[in-house]
Amino acid sequence: MKYLYLALGLLAISPIYSQSILLKWEAVAPGVWKAVVGQPESIHLLGVAGINPKTQVLNKLGERNFPELQKSAVYEIFDHKVYLRFPLEEKEQLYGLGLNFKSVRQRGTVKTLHVDHYGGRDDGRTHAPVPFYVSDQGYGILINSARYLTVYAGTGVRKDSPNPPEEKDRNTRKDWDANPYSDAVEVLVPATGTEVFLFAGNTPLEVVQRYNLYTGGGVLPPLWGLGFTHRTPTLFTDKDVLNEVEEFEKKGYPLSFVGLEPGWQSHAYPNSFVWDQGRFPDPASFIKRLLEKNIRVNLWLNPYASTKSPVYKDLIPHAASHTVWVGVVPDFHVPTARELYKKLFNEQHLSVGVSGYKIDETDGYDTWLWPDVTRFPSGFSAEQIRQTYGLQIQKMTADWFRERNQRTYGLSRASNAGASALPYVIYNDYYNHRDFITALCNSSFIGVLWTPEARSSATSEEWLRRMQAVCLSPMAMLNAWADGTKPWSFPEVAEAVKEVMLLRMQLLPYLYTTFAQYHFEGKPPVRAMPLNDDGQFFEKDIRDQFFLGEYLLVAPFFAGERSRQVVLPKGKWYDFYTGALAGENQIIEVHQSTPGPIPLYVKEGGFIPMIPPQLFPPKKNESLPLIIRYYGTQPSQGNLYDDDGETFDYEKGQYSWSELKAKKDPNGQWRGTIATPSGKPFRYVDIQWEWMVK
Ligand code: GAL
């Protein structure tokens, strides 16, 4: 008895640690491993995203050694939560962990990953709080859990750390640091189980490629999706929209698809989902008129059903306990809820020619979104549904279009892990230009797309700078819903804005090839600087420039700037406009005494296939002249992708990769050749080469 008391007493004073257990990894594809911890929940991010791993391409990418560091990754299950710990090397840098707006490097940060409208701090509350981080040591970790995860990305210091930071006296040591070195990433998963994935790669880019391939390969948008899109003001009528479209044409500004904002429907916030008879008496004819010019229509909505909606009554038993703006919140895990939406949306939208959606308000804000005490008929918690709602609607709507063998490309304000293959681009209301570019960089690590939309501006210079940047992004969009801004609203820059919008159209073959590389190879179309081909590490934390595809480097100017620094990676880089050598492996200073074109650089050996300026997107199989610009002093080889631009027939082999070659003939003249497989879609005729480097 005496001993028992003694033992109990010891237990009371010494904390009890459960034993950390090594994660048990199992290979699921070459260079991809999975570890199962405890009992994973039935709802998880990759499941809701409906991923379809591109196993063949992963096989082709080949095996990688298991990252040494990860041999010591451990977990515990305690207090109904999973505790995960992944080792960090002293000089290691981390990227990813959601769509951040202010920072690219994430080591030393704490985040609670939570789907929300971005609130101005990189604290984990964001539109795509993807629990995936990429290390510059050649691996990435994904926690496949639909929970609010807390990630300590190299902040905690354990007393048994094999390599603890030095203890310093703050009074005497100037180098005392409130955030001393930490040797681990630790993650708290508020559930008793989860899957963890590990992706390897020789470079951060290869890690991201494996992540994108495992989650289905990146989306290949329809060709029209890569043109220019304009969202018309709230409460516009069909005539207003047609007039606006006509003005674009008359003034010579290109347009690929128009977005209808609140007011196309009879009731918004919450939604009826049916056309307003007064403003849009005949939606089918309205859309037909636009389609004659090959302009598509995208519809804004939030998914919350109004009493005025035909789905309302039948939806009530399949909806959440709480409402949003008194609209009912469908539980899309219930098949009847999905069917109700599918039937109504097909009747009202898809069958009359609507080409896509902008799915709003699925991210937050907490004060008006359904709260976490909400109950859902499927039995999943409000937390789990919050983390996956945007993802689920993206997948559901994308499938409707797929059933019609029609590609779509739309907008969503909420997303999460596994979204690479989904045809949606994230946007928000935050509207800080510089931070919008940082978000563009960050989107590239986590398999999502982002648009730094242009909406309004205080000055003509700001307007130009915003329009330039958005034209070099995954979706070139003017969102005029509130301000009614037109591309030509600022006369001083109206021509310069037109120029960059037309450049966007000229670049379609390059952009389309870039997205095909996303789809077929997993390489993100926009790439932050750490995602360069060589895995080069830059001393500077770069947040204001990015790669667009294989060859282009984009360095936007911000309003008020007359000069900026551009970091040029290894290898020669040429000015896109002139072909002049800009530098190599160095930081250059770019000056513009008056606001000029957006600085663009092309890598040595780069092919930029372009078409002449177009006002409308090319039609299915429409033939087009091609101008291939070559930037280089050495022979090189590249690729050009094509297919019908609209359907999923490319999945049945209906596409072509043409091989581009540039080399000098015996007389020292540059010669270009293009080899296209016969019998495959290829729209280009009359091919010309431009040798940019003199
Ligand atoms: C916001 C959205 C805007 C615009 C607006 C329409 O929530 O972010 O882009 O669509 O709704 O009311």
Boltz pocket constraint, residues with backbone or C-beta under 6 A from the ligand:
constraints:
  - pocket:
      binder: B
      contacts: [[A, 261], [A, 262], [A, 300], [A, 360], [A, 361], [A, 428], [A, 429], [A, 479], [A, 481]]
      max_distance: 6.0
